[in-house]
Structures are given as structure tokens and as C-alpha cells.
Amino acid sequence: MTTLYLDRRDTRLKLEGRALAIYTDEQRRGTVPINLLEAVIMRSAVTLESSLLANLTEAGVSVVIFGGRNARKVAQVHGPSHNDGARRVGQLRRVDDPAWCLAWTRRLVSGKLRRQQRLLVSALQTRQDLRQALLKARDQLQQARRRAADPSTGSIDSLRGIEGAGAAAYFSAYCALFASELQFNGRNRRPPRDPVNAVLSLSYTLLHSEAVRACYGAGLDPIIGYYHALDFGRESMASDLIEPLRPLVDTWVWEQFRSRHLRADQFSREGEACLLGKTGRQHFYAAWELFVRPQRRLLRRLCRTLAMRLAATGTQPAGATQVVKENADQ
């Protein structure tokens, strides 16, 4: 199974038998059997008929569509989701279970802090010139981990504060890992204003779409989360799921710039936005697909495990739920 990335203007898709045919400039460039696809990601102007979209979703192929060059608008189309309604009933019941939500949040925050710490420790092997900054941030993250694990930290808001303090310490060191020419001085978005933030934003968006797809495949509602509060139009469960995986993305992004597979001269500016150019995008999508495969499997496994436990809750009488420990940092 593979993901097809389409990032060329004037691309047209056609259904030819049970294969997806790709045309550019009215020339047939190749075909991909639909049964080998699990997703199609459209990053530029692509033309297709509604019947093709229906055939893709019926075959279980997700379609992710980016609108605009800075990828701020994203649409996602899925086929039928898992048909066990008890999973969603259980998921909704847990929203009103403070013990469950707190335990879930503690594991997400602890997992994220642990992976952030691992990144900085790993960076010490190649950046001894940053030893002081990296060790300081490592120690601050260790303190944050202890606070997150402390049973006396008894509210989600407290854990959010711990995560925020950890993020400030982490990014103060993480930014120092990148060349000065990249002008990466901290996290910014909507729009990202430097090359590193441009790649981080695109990577997080793609990982989020993987989490949404994993939710639907397991019969979960990606809107209903436990750490990220309910917000109109936000896929809070998907945001929950990717939180402890963000440092893995950060590590991958650093490696792309450190190896100079991505460079400052591959980016351009449009107003305040920093945009990845065609040459950089060609490398990005190929390298991203290799990186994201194990994360995709992890998300699916976590969603399946979570869904089965929530299904047990959904079949119980209301009020009969119990806290189930879920390892969100596998």
C-alpha cells in the first residue's frame, strides 16, 4: 500500500478500469492500481470527476486536498468508517469521565516530554558546541517530566502548563541546532515565516491527516478528544494522538536540514509566508513517505486498541465506566 502525492499544476486524474491514470499537459504519465493505494494527497491544482472520487473512497482510499500555496486550507475525504457504533458511544462517555481524561492527558504530555528530551540528548553527540544550552533544556524537560508524573498534579490545565513550560525550554535549544541563515528563532505559523517553520507546519499537517484517517478506520470520531478541548471544527482526537509524535517529526525535520537535503535557497517568500519551492517539495514528499510509514502503523495500532476499550465502555450502562490505562507513548 502506498500514498500518491500530486504536486504538479494542470494534473488530471482519470479512472481507467481499476487503475488511476495520471495526465499532465494532456499526456498520460502513468497509472497506479487503486487497490495499491491508501491515500492520495493533492498539493496543487488537480482535476478529476466526482465519479473517480466516489470510486476512491469506496475502495477505502483517503483523499487529502490542500487549498492555496501555504497549505492553510485542507479538505479530507474518506470512505465508510468502522461500523461499530459502541466505539463512538464509549468515546463520548469518556468525555465526562475526569479520571479518564486526566490519565489520558498525563500519558500524552509525559510521552511528548520524554521524546523531546531524547532529541536533545541525541543532538549532543553531534553538537558539542551547544552542550550548555542542550543540557540546560534537557534538565528542564526532566523536571517537567517529574511534575507531569506526580499524582498531585491533578488537573488537565496544570498538565497543559507543564507542557507549555517544557515546550519553551525545548524550543530554546532546538532552534540553536539550525544554521543561522534559516532564521529559525522559534515556532510560528499561519503563516510560517522561515524555512524550518514552513517544513514543520507542513509535516504536522500531514501527520494530523494520518491521525484523522486512523480514527475513521478504527471507528472513532476525530472531533472528540480528551486533552485538546472541544472546539468547533477542530479534530481534537487527532490532535491528541499526534502530540507525543511531534518530537519525532522535529527530529526528522532537523535531519533534513542538517544533511542539506533541504536548504534555504529552496524556499521563497509570498508576503509574510515562507514557501517551499518545487525542488524542495520533490525531496520532501519522497523522504516524508519513508519517515511516516512507521508512524502510520503506530497510529493505527493505538486507535484500534483505544477503540476496542471504548467499545467495552459503550456497551455498559451509563455510569458504569471505569478508568482504563492507555499507553499513548508506544
FENWO-V363873 format. One line per field, one symbol per residue. phi: phi as a letter, one per 30 degrees, with the letter a starting at -180 (. if undefined). Layout:
phi=???
//
This chain:
phi=.bccccbbdhcbcbcbicbcccbbhicdclbbeddcccabcccbdbcadedddddddddicdbcbccidcidcbcbcbdedeccddddddddddeccedddddddedddddddddddddddddedcbddceddddddeddddddddddddeddcbdddddddddddddddddddeddcddddhccldbahcdcaeddddddddddddddddddddddciccddccccddebeicdddddeddedcedddedddedddddidcbddccbcbiddcbddedddddeddddddddedddddddddddddddddddddcddejcdbdcdbddbd
//
